[in-house]
Amino acid sequence: MTPDLNQLLTDYAEAYRDAYGQSEQVADLIPYMLRSFLESDRGFSRGKAKS
């Protein structure tokens, strides 16, 4: 992982804590972030539906 990406993920975890009042480890947030990204990717969804 690049230092820039690591910092962005750390910043995201801090923003999550501020928004929800609950501290989570970056590693615990990543699966949910990836799922959200994949579900919102219309090109991926269309390609998957054709399979």
MORAVEN-V535652 format. One record per residue. N is the residue number from 1. RES is the residue in three letters. SS is DSSP state (H for helix, E for strand, - for the rest). PSI is psi in radians with two decimals (none if undefined). D_LAST is the distance of its C-alpha to the last C-alpha in whole Angstrom. Layout:
<<N | RES | SS | PSI | D_LAST> <N | RES | SS | PSI | D_LAST>>
//
This chain:
<<1 | MET | - | 2.42 | 31> <2 | THR | - | 2.68 | 34> <3 | PRO | H | -0.63 | 37> <4 | ASP | H | -0.78 | 36> <5 | LEU | H | -0.70 | 32> <6 | ASN | H | -0.73 | 34> <7 | GLN | H | -0.73 | 37> <8 | LEU | H | -0.73 | 34> <9 | LEU | H | -0.68 | 33> <10 | THR | H | -0.75 | 36> <11 | ASP | H | -0.71 | 37> <12 | TYR | H | -0.78 | 34> <13 | ALA | H | -0.66 | 35> <14 | GLU | H | -0.72 | 39> <15 | ALA | H | -0.66 | 37> <16 | TYR | H | -0.80 | 35> <17 | ARG | H | -0.76 | 39> <18 | ASP | H | -0.67 | 41> <19 | ALA | H | -0.66 | 38> <20 | TYR | H | -0.08 | 38> <21 | GLY | - | 0.39 | 41> <22 | GLN | - | 2.21 | 39> <23 | SER | - | 2.27 | 39> <24 | GLU | - | 2.56 | 36> <25 | GLN | - | 2.56 | 35> <26 | VAL | H | -0.77 | 33> <27 | ALA | H | -0.53 | 31> <28 | ASP | H | -0.45 | 30> <29 | LEU | H | -0.52 | 29> <30 | ILE | H | -0.81 | 26> <31 | PRO | H | -0.67 | 24> <32 | TYR | H | -0.65 | 24> <33 | MET | H | -0.75 | 24> <34 | LEU | H | -0.74 | 21> <35 | ARG | H | -0.79 | 19> <36 | SER | H | -0.76 | 21> <37 | PHE | H | -0.85 | 20> <38 | LEU | H | -0.67 | 16> <39 | GLU | H | -0.44 | 16> <40 | SER | H | -0.11 | 18> <41 | ASP | - | 1.75 | 16> <42 | ARG | H | -0.66 | 14> <43 | GLY | H | -0.73 | 13> <44 | PHE | H | -0.77 | 11> <45 | SER | H | -0.75 | 10> <46 | ARG | H | -0.77 | 9> <47 | GLY | H | -0.66 | 7> <48 | LYS | H | -0.65 | 5> <49 | ALA | H | -0.52 | 5> <50 | LYS | H | -0.34 | 4> <51 | SER | - | none | 0>>
//
